[in-house]
Each structure stands twice: as C-alpha cells, then as structure tokens.
Amino acid sequence: MAYLERFAVTGLAGRKDAVSHVLDRHVNVMWGLNGSGKTSLLRILHAALNNEAQGLARVPFTTAEVTIVIDGERRILRRLDKARDDDGDGDELELIEEEYLQRADGGYDVVARIQGLRWETFHLEGGSAKPFPTRLPHTYLPISRLAESRAALRRGVNRLAREGLDEALFDTLFADQVRARWQFYNSGALDEIRAVQQQGLAEILSLLFGGAGEATIPLAPAPEAAVAYQLISQFLARQNIKSAFTQRTFAARYDKERELQEVVRRIETVLGEIEAALEPQRAFQALISDLYSGNKQLIFDSRGIQVLIDDGTVPLESLSSGEKQLLQVLLETLASSDGAILIDEPELSMHVDWQQKLVASMRTVNPECQLLLATHSPEVMADVPDDKIFEL
C-alpha cells in the first residue's frame, strides 16, 4: 500500500511560483481553469509512484518533489530535476528521441525521451531501506479512459488497426476493460473468503483434536442452540456439504457438549469475517442500483457483469457514456484497496446529480483509499471540505 503525503512542483504549466501541498489521506480535489496544470500535476504524481520519468519530458514543469508513504510507516522522497547536469559537462539534459504513439481516437501523442531523465529516491527519517516495489501500486485514470498503461493502449490500437476506427470497437474495448477489472476484484475477494474459510477449518480441527490452546480466532459468547444450528448449516453450505443431522438432534448434543459450543463460536467468527469481506461488494452493488435509474439494473457476480432491462438482458456496451464513466470510476475505486486513486476529470459525461454525489459514492465504495481528483466541475467538490480542495 502506498499513498501520497505531499508534493512540491516548480514551473508547473509555466508559472513562476512553486505549487506545494500537504495532501489529505483520503480526499483531495485539484481545481482550476484550463491550462492551470491539473492534468500535468496528476501525470507527475502518477510518474513518481511508478518511478518512471521519460513520459514527463514534455510535461511543463522544472522540478518535482513527491513524498510517498509506504505500508503506513516508511516515507520516501522522489525528486526529479529536468535541468540536472548528470555528467558534469555543463550541459542540460538533452532530447535524444521522440516516439509517436497513436491514440484510440485516431490522434497521436508525442512521447519524448531525454538522456538521463530519472527520479532520485531518498529514504526519509523514520523509514527503512528494506526493499519495496519500484512501481508502487495505485490507480491512474487519465482523460482517455480506454487504457491505464501504454501497453494496454497499444493492444487497443492494434485492434483499431486491424478492424478500423469504429465507435462500436471503442464500446467493446471499454467493456473488455471493465469486465477484466471486475474479474480482478472478484477473484481477489474470493481468494480472501477462501483463506478465511481455510483458517476457520484449521481452528475447528485444532479444537476437535486437542489443540484449542493454540487457536488464533477470538471467541464470542456461545449462541443459543437454534442460532448455532443455523450457523453450522450455513458454514457447511459454503463448503457444499449438506447437514446430516436435524435441528433437534443437534440441540440435544449442543446443550451438553462444551467442545461443540466452542466449534460454533469459531464458525460464528469465521462467518462474520466472510460477511466483512463481502461488504464492499454489496455496498458497490447497492450504490450502482441506487444511482442507475428506471428499469435498468446491473448485476455483479462470479460470472461477470449483467445488464438487465425489464425481463431481458442487454450488452454492457449499450450503457450510455455517463453510465460507462460512473461504472468505471466506481469499479476502479472498489478494486483499488487502500492506495492512491488519481483521476483526471472524473465528471466526464455525468449528469450534475451524479457529479455532486461522486466523491461520497467513491468513499462509500472504498473508505480506505486516497482520492486525488482533478476537475473543472463545481458540483464534484460541492460537498468536499475547503481544506481538501486545492486551487491551481
């Protein structure tokens, strides 16, 4: 887990004064007019988390310092100076190569490569020099939402080259990306649930075979027999096992056998942890159901994403542009754990009501993440406290 603590940038968008802020752990909104440097700032922060500098060659700034907190305890400072003289010959960094990268909309981005351009990383006080990933996990959604990375964009461009420039293909690329993100999140959630169940089985076996003193799951008071029977039946059903005893025979044993009561206590704790693991997904499903109007309903499960209208289904690609934006932003938020989420103009194509609810909705889906949003929209920041809004 990594989140951004502060930044200082000189020369941003050509301005003379430095731009620096201490960031909130959870909500940060960058607001400003066109050309104020919002997109450039997000690109700088994204590059610092990735420890990648070549993509910043044409971003208008001079120096950048970004402080990042890793695993809640270690702090590193990443510093980049475009005018640094690495070899001592008095020359500034030199442009050595330009690459023209075709965008999904048919245009081109110019990616410049500069000799020696790189981030310097420093471990700050209270930190540790033990290894950590060079590229720190986070989510970055630029204005073009079709791909987060150049590699993913190239895959999309290859399909465009084969199949031609077509709006239907853009819809297909969007649907592929959203389905893949949901599958990533759902697989992780299922893995977490399996781990909880396996730990629970280990605890139960520990009890049954005399190792209760080494159990690690804290115990709650023993429930009544009727509740205990339902808990055991629910736990067995999760293992695809049908109960082989009736509630009456179970109750007769349960009231007499302390060991069985201990087993039920552990099962109750395990089921509570499973419910906690499922809660983000349920909150996400409830929020989507509340925001999407009329007779349209989105269902998320292990099979994927279904769009229901009345008694039938329609393709995911048929969602409106605003519905697509909302779905992607909230799904990325759900899947981003407790790290940083950087989104440029999250309000794209959204109705003003959705814009006003957006930050609160993202916090509902994932209260542990760090949001960094760059926006033109007064509605997006309408309910955001002033100390979490940074005007550029």
C-alpha positions as CSV (number, residue, x, y, z in Angstrom):
1,M,0.0,0.0,0.0
2,A,1.3,3.5,-0.9
3,Y,-0.3,6.9,-0.7
4,L,0.9,10.4,-1.4
5,E,1.7,12.7,1.5
6,R,2.9,15.9,-0.1
7,F,4.3,17.4,-3.3
8,A,6.2,20.5,-4.5
9,V,6.5,21.4,-8.2
10,T,8.2,24.4,-9.7
11,G,7.5,25.7,-13.2
12,L,4.1,23.9,-13.4
13,A,2.3,24.9,-16.6
14,G,4.9,27.7,-16.9
15,R,4.1,29.5,-13.7
16,K,6.8,31.3,-11.7
17,D,5.6,30.4,-8.2
18,A,6.1,26.9,-6.8
19,V,3.0,24.7,-6.2
20,S,3.1,22.6,-3.0
21,H,0.5,21.0,-0.8
22,V,0.3,18.5,2.1
23,L,-2.3,16.0,0.9
24,D,-5.2,14.5,2.9
25,R,-5.0,10.8,3.5
26,H,-8.5,10.2,1.9
27,V,-9.9,13.1,-0.3
28,N,-8.1,15.7,-2.4
29,V,-9.6,17.7,-5.2
30,M,-7.4,19.8,-7.6
31,W,-9.5,22.5,-9.2
32,G,-8.6,25.1,-11.8
33,L,-9.2,26.6,-15.2
34,N,-7.9,25.1,-18.4
35,G,-4.2,25.4,-18.6
36,S,-3.7,25.6,-14.9
37,G,-1.7,22.4,-14.7
38,K,-4.2,19.9,-13.2
39,T,-3.5,17.2,-15.8
40,S,0.2,17.8,-15.7
41,L,0.2,17.5,-11.9
42,L,-1.6,14.2,-12.0
43,R,0.9,12.9,-14.6
44,I,3.8,13.9,-12.3
45,L,2.3,12.2,-9.3
46,H,1.5,9.1,-11.3
47,A,5.1,9.0,-12.7
48,A,6.5,9.4,-9.2
49,L,4.5,6.4,-7.9
50,N,5.7,4.5,-11.0
51,N,9.3,5.7,-10.7
52,E,9.0,6.5,-14.4
53,A,10.3,9.8,-15.9
54,Q,10.5,9.6,-19.6
55,G,6.8,10.3,-20.1
56,L,7.3,13.6,-18.3
57,A,9.7,15.0,-20.9
58,R,7.1,17.3,-22.5
59,V,5.1,17.9,-19.3
60,P,5.6,21.6,-18.5
61,F,7.4,21.8,-15.1
62,T,11.0,22.3,-13.9
63,T,11.4,20.3,-10.7
64,A,9.2,18.0,-8.7
65,E,9.5,16.5,-5.2
66,V,6.9,13.9,-4.1
67,T,6.7,12.3,-0.6
68,I,5.2,8.8,-0.5
69,V,4.2,6.8,2.5
70,I,4.7,3.0,2.0
71,D,3.0,0.4,4.2
72,G,1.8,3.1,6.6
73,E,5.3,3.6,8.2
74,R,8.0,4.2,5.6
75,R,8.5,7.5,3.8
76,I,10.4,8.1,0.7
77,L,11.0,11.3,-1.3
78,R,11.2,11.1,-5.1
79,R,12.9,14.1,-6.7
80,L,13.2,15.0,-10.4
81,D,15.0,17.9,-11.9
82,K,14.8,18.5,-15.6
83,A,17.8,20.8,-15.7
84,R,20.1,18.4,-13.7
85,D,23.6,18.1,-15.1
86,D,24.5,14.4,-14.6
87,D,27.8,14.2,-16.3
88,G,29.3,17.5,-15.1
89,D,29.9,18.9,-18.6
90,G,27.7,21.9,-18.0
91,D,25.1,20.8,-20.5
92,E,21.4,20.4,-19.6
93,L,19.6,17.1,-20.3
94,E,19.2,16.5,-24.0
95,L,16.3,15.3,-26.1
96,I,17.5,12.1,-27.7
97,E,14.4,10.5,-29.2
98,E,10.7,11.1,-30.0
99,E,8.1,8.4,-30.3
100,Y,4.7,9.0,-31.9
101,L,2.1,6.9,-30.2
102,Q,-1.3,6.6,-31.8
103,R,-4.3,7.2,-29.5
104,A,-7.5,5.2,-29.6
105,D,-9.3,8.3,-31.0
106,G,-7.0,8.3,-34.1
107,G,-4.8,11.1,-33.0
108,Y,-1.2,10.9,-31.8
109,D,0.7,11.5,-28.6
110,V,4.4,12.6,-28.8
111,V,6.5,10.8,-26.2
112,A,9.9,12.4,-25.8
113,R,12.8,10.7,-24.3
114,I,15.5,12.7,-22.6
115,Q,19.0,11.5,-21.8
116,G,19.4,10.8,-18.1
117,L,15.9,11.9,-17.0
118,R,15.0,9.9,-13.9
119,W,13.7,10.2,-10.4
120,E,16.0,10.1,-7.4
121,T,14.7,8.3,-4.4
122,F,15.6,9.1,-0.8
123,H,14.6,7.3,2.4
124,L,13.3,9.8,5.0
125,E,13.6,9.8,8.7
126,G,11.6,7.1,10.4
127,G,11.8,5.0,7.3
128,S,13.7,1.9,6.4
129,A,16.0,1.0,3.5
130,K,14.5,-2.5,3.2
131,P,13.3,-3.3,-0.4
132,F,10.0,-2.2,-1.7
133,P,8.5,-2.4,-5.2
134,T,9.9,0.2,-7.6
135,R,6.5,0.8,-9.1
136,L,4.1,1.4,-6.2
137,P,0.6,0.1,-6.7
138,H,-2.0,2.7,-7.4
139,T,-4.8,3.6,-9.9
140,Y,-4.5,6.3,-12.6
141,L,-7.3,7.2,-15.0
142,P,-6.4,9.8,-17.5
143,I,-9.0,11.7,-19.5
144,S,-8.9,8.9,-22.1
145,R,-10.3,6.0,-20.0
146,L,-9.7,3.2,-22.5
147,A,-6.3,2.2,-21.0
148,E,-4.2,2.9,-17.9
149,S,-0.9,1.9,-19.5
150,R,0.9,2.3,-22.8
151,A,1.0,-1.4,-23.2
152,A,-2.8,-1.7,-22.8
153,L,-3.3,1.2,-25.2
154,R,-1.1,-0.4,-27.8
155,R,-3.3,-3.5,-27.6
156,G,-6.3,-1.4,-28.3
157,V,-4.6,0.4,-31.1
158,N,-3.6,-2.9,-32.7
159,R,-7.3,-3.9,-32.7
160,L,-8.1,-0.5,-34.2
161,A,-5.5,-1.0,-36.9
162,R,-7.0,-4.4,-37.8
163,E,-10.7,-3.6,-37.5
164,G,-10.8,0.1,-38.4
165,L,-11.8,3.2,-36.5
166,D,-15.3,2.5,-35.3
167,E,-17.4,3.6,-32.3
168,A,-18.6,0.1,-31.7
169,L,-15.0,-1.0,-31.2
170,F,-14.5,1.7,-28.6
171,D,-17.5,0.3,-26.8
172,T,-16.0,-3.2,-27.0
173,L,-12.7,-2.0,-25.6
174,F,-14.5,-0.3,-22.7
175,A,-16.5,-3.4,-21.9
176,D,-13.4,-5.6,-22.1
177,Q,-11.5,-3.3,-19.7
178,V,-14.4,-3.1,-17.2
179,R,-15.0,-6.9,-17.2
180,A,-11.3,-7.5,-16.6
181,R,-11.3,-5.1,-13.7
182,W,-14.4,-6.7,-12.1
183,Q,-12.8,-10.2,-12.6
184,F,-9.6,-9.0,-10.9
185,Y,-11.5,-7.6,-7.9
186,N,-13.9,-10.6,-7.7
187,S,-11.0,-13.1,-7.8
188,G,-9.3,-11.3,-5.0
189,A,-12.4,-11.2,-2.9
190,L,-13.0,-15.0,-3.5
191,D,-9.3,-15.7,-2.5
192,E,-9.8,-13.7,0.7
193,I,-13.0,-15.7,1.5
194,R,-11.3,-19.0,0.8
195,A,-8.4,-18.0,3.1
196,V,-10.9,-17.2,5.9
197,Q,-12.7,-20.5,5.5
198,Q,-9.5,-22.5,5.5
199,Q,-8.3,-20.7,8.7
200,G,-11.7,-21.5,10.2
201,L,-11.4,-25.2,9.3
202,A,-7.9,-25.3,10.8
203,E,-9.3,-23.7,14.0
204,I,-12.1,-26.2,14.2
205,L,-9.7,-29.2,13.7
206,S,-7.5,-27.7,16.3
207,L,-10.4,-27.8,18.7
208,L,-11.5,-31.3,17.8
209,F,-8.0,-32.8,18.1
210,G,-6.9,-31.2,21.2
211,G,-5.1,-28.1,20.0
212,A,-7.6,-25.5,21.3
213,G,-5.0,-23.7,23.2
214,E,-3.2,-22.6,20.0
215,A,-6.3,-21.2,18.3
216,T,-6.0,-17.7,17.0
217,I,-9.5,-16.6,16.2
218,P,-11.1,-14.7,19.2
219,L,-14.2,-16.3,20.7
220,A,-17.6,-14.7,21.2
221,P,-20.2,-16.0,23.7
222,A,-21.9,-19.2,22.7
223,P,-25.2,-18.6,20.8
224,E,-28.4,-20.3,21.6
225,A,-28.9,-23.8,20.1
226,A,-31.3,-22.6,17.3
227,V,-28.9,-19.9,16.2
228,A,-26.0,-22.3,16.4
229,Y,-27.7,-24.8,14.2
230,Q,-28.3,-22.1,11.5
231,L,-24.7,-21.1,11.7
232,I,-23.4,-24.6,11.2
233,S,-25.8,-25.2,8.4
234,Q,-24.7,-22.0,6.7
235,F,-21.0,-22.8,7.2
236,L,-21.4,-26.3,5.7
237,A,-23.4,-25.0,2.8
238,R,-20.4,-22.8,1.9
239,Q,-18.3,-25.9,1.7
240,N,-21.1,-27.6,-0.5
241,I,-21.8,-30.0,2.4
242,K,-25.4,-30.8,3.3
243,S,-26.2,-31.1,7.0
244,A,-26.5,-34.7,8.1
245,F,-28.4,-34.0,11.4
246,T,-31.7,-32.4,12.4
247,Q,-32.0,-29.3,14.5
248,R,-33.5,-31.4,17.3
249,T,-30.6,-33.9,17.5
250,F,-28.1,-31.1,17.2
251,A,-29.7,-29.2,20.1
252,A,-29.6,-32.2,22.3
253,R,-25.9,-32.5,21.9
254,Y,-25.2,-28.8,21.8
255,D,-26.5,-28.0,25.2
256,K,-24.3,-30.8,26.8
257,E,-21.1,-30.6,24.8
258,R,-18.8,-27.7,25.5
259,E,-16.5,-28.7,22.6
260,L,-19.4,-28.3,20.2
261,Q,-20.2,-24.9,21.6
262,E,-16.5,-23.9,21.0
263,V,-16.8,-25.0,17.4
264,V,-19.9,-22.9,16.9
265,R,-18.2,-19.9,18.4
266,R,-15.4,-20.2,15.9
267,I,-17.8,-20.8,13.0
268,E,-19.7,-17.6,14.0
269,T,-16.5,-15.6,13.9
270,V,-15.5,-17.0,10.5
271,L,-18.9,-16.2,9.0
272,G,-18.6,-12.7,10.4
273,E,-15.2,-12.3,8.7
274,I,-16.7,-13.6,5.4
275,E,-19.6,-11.0,5.7
276,A,-17.0,-8.3,6.3
277,A,-15.1,-9.4,3.1
278,L,-18.4,-9.3,1.1
279,E,-19.5,-5.9,2.5
280,P,-17.5,-3.7,-0.1
281,Q,-19.1,-5.6,-3.0
282,R,-22.5,-5.3,-1.5
283,A,-22.1,-1.6,-0.9
284,F,-20.9,-1.2,-4.5
285,Q,-23.9,-3.2,-5.9
286,A,-26.4,-1.2,-3.7
287,L,-24.8,2.1,-4.8
288,I,-25.0,1.2,-8.5
289,S,-28.6,0.1,-8.1
290,D,-29.4,3.4,-6.4
291,L,-27.7,5.6,-9.0
292,Y,-28.9,3.9,-12.2
293,S,-32.4,5.0,-12.8
294,G,-35.5,3.5,-14.4
295,N,-35.8,-0.2,-15.2
296,K,-32.0,-0.8,-15.7
297,Q,-30.2,-3.0,-13.3
298,L,-26.6,-4.1,-13.1
299,I,-25.7,-7.5,-11.5
300,F,-22.2,-8.4,-10.5
301,D,-21.3,-12.0,-9.6
302,S,-18.7,-14.7,-10.3
303,R,-20.0,-15.0,-13.9
304,G,-19.3,-11.3,-14.7
305,I,-21.5,-8.3,-15.2
306,Q,-25.0,-8.4,-16.5
307,V,-27.2,-5.5,-17.5
308,L,-30.9,-6.2,-17.0
309,I,-33.8,-4.2,-18.5
310,D,-37.3,-5.4,-17.6
311,D,-37.2,-9.2,-18.2
312,G,-34.2,-9.3,-20.6
313,T,-30.5,-8.5,-20.8
314,V,-28.6,-6.1,-23.0
315,P,-24.9,-5.9,-23.7
316,L,-22.6,-4.0,-21.4
317,E,-21.6,-1.9,-24.4
318,S,-25.1,-0.4,-24.6
319,L,-24.7,1.7,-21.5
320,S,-24.7,5.5,-22.1
321,S,-21.4,7.4,-21.9
322,G,-22.3,8.7,-18.5
323,E,-23.2,5.3,-17.2
324,K,-19.9,3.9,-18.5
325,Q,-17.9,6.6,-16.8
326,L,-19.7,6.1,-13.5
327,L,-19.3,2.4,-13.7
328,Q,-15.6,2.5,-14.5
329,V,-14.8,5.1,-11.8
330,L,-16.6,3.3,-9.1
331,L,-15.3,-0.1,-10.1
332,E,-11.7,1.2,-10.1
333,T,-12.3,2.6,-6.7
334,L,-13.7,-0.7,-5.4
335,A,-10.7,-2.6,-6.8
336,S,-8.0,-0.2,-5.5
337,S,-7.6,-1.4,-1.9
338,D,-6.2,1.3,0.3
339,G,-3.8,3.0,-2.1
340,A,-4.0,6.1,-4.2
341,I,-6.5,6.7,-7.0
342,L,-5.7,9.5,-9.4
343,I,-8.5,10.5,-11.8
344,D,-8.4,13.3,-14.4
345,E,-11.9,14.9,-14.9
346,P,-14.0,12.2,-13.2
347,E,-17.1,14.0,-14.1
348,L,-16.9,13.3,-17.8
349,S,-20.3,12.7,-19.4
350,M,-22.0,12.6,-16.0
351,H,-25.2,14.4,-15.1
352,V,-24.8,17.1,-12.5
353,D,-26.6,15.0,-9.8
354,W,-24.1,12.2,-10.3
355,Q,-21.2,14.7,-10.2
356,Q,-22.4,16.0,-6.8
357,K,-22.7,12.5,-5.4
358,L,-19.4,11.2,-6.9
359,V,-16.9,11.8,-4.1
360,A,-19.3,10.5,-1.4
361,S,-20.1,7.5,-3.6
362,M,-16.4,6.7,-4.1
363,R,-15.9,7.0,-0.3
364,T,-18.8,4.6,0.3
365,V,-17.4,2.0,-2.1
366,N,-13.8,2.3,-0.6
367,P,-13.4,4.4,2.5
368,E,-9.8,3.4,2.9
369,C,-8.4,4.6,-0.4
370,Q,-6.8,8.0,-1.2
371,L,-8.6,10.1,-3.8
372,L,-6.8,12.7,-6.0
373,L,-9.2,14.2,-8.5
374,A,-8.6,16.9,-11.0
375,T,-11.8,18.6,-12.1
376,H,-13.5,21.6,-13.7
377,S,-16.8,20.8,-12.0
378,P,-18.1,22.8,-9.1
379,E,-20.6,20.0,-8.5
380,V,-17.8,17.4,-7.9
381,M,-16.4,19.5,-5.0
382,A,-19.7,20.9,-3.7
383,D,-19.7,18.8,-0.6
384,V,-15.9,18.5,-0.2
385,P,-14.5,20.4,2.8
386,D,-12.5,23.5,1.8
387,D,-9.3,22.2,3.3
388,K,-9.3,19.3,0.9
389,I,-9.7,21.5,-2.3
390,F,-6.5,22.8,-3.9
391,E,-6.9,25.6,-6.4
392,L,-4.2,25.6,-9.1
